[in-house]
């Protein structure tokens, strides 16, 4: 029998229809460090909704 998720914040957000979540910059930095060779000499384009508020523009 699967266990019920204990992520209370996500369940509350789902019920309140506040489901817009953002990936934290620290999480992205940790992940990208794994791909140094694949990104070497390349350009990565990232979407942003607002260039004045987004960390990615």
C-alpha positions in Angstrom: 0.0 0.0 0.0 1.6 3.4 -1.0 2.2 5.8 1.8 0.6 9.2 1.8 2.9 12.0 0.8 4.0 14.1 3.8 4.7 17.2 1.8 2.1 19.4 3.5 3.0 22.6 1.6 2.4 21.1 -1.8 -1.0 19.6 -0.8 -2.1 22.9 0.7 -1.0 24.8 -2.4 -2.9 22.3 -4.6 -6.1 22.8 -2.7 -5.7 26.6 -2.7 -4.8 26.5 -6.5 -1.5 28.3 -5.7 0.5 25.9 -7.7 3.2 28.1 -9.2 6.5 27.0 -7.8 10.0 28.0 -8.7 13.2 26.0 -8.7 15.7 27.5 -6.3 18.9 28.9 -7.7 21.0 26.8 -5.3 19.3 23.6 -6.7 20.1 24.7 -10.2 23.7 25.4 -9.4 24.1 22.0 -7.8 22.7 20.3 -10.8 24.6 22.3 -13.4 27.9 21.4 -11.8 27.3 17.9 -12.9 27.4 19.0 -16.6 30.5 21.2 -16.9 31.9 19.3 -19.9 28.6 19.2 -21.7 28.2 22.9 -21.4 31.8 23.9 -22.1 31.9 26.4 -25.0 28.1 26.4 -25.4 25.3 28.9 -24.7 22.2 27.9 -22.7 19.0 30.0 -23.2 16.6 30.1 -20.3 13.1 31.4 -20.2 12.2 34.1 -17.8 8.9 35.9 -17.2 10.3 39.1 -16.0 14.0 40.1 -16.7 13.9 42.4 -13.7 12.9 39.7 -11.2 14.2 36.5 -12.7 17.6 35.1 -11.9 17.7 33.8 -15.5 17.9 36.4 -18.2 
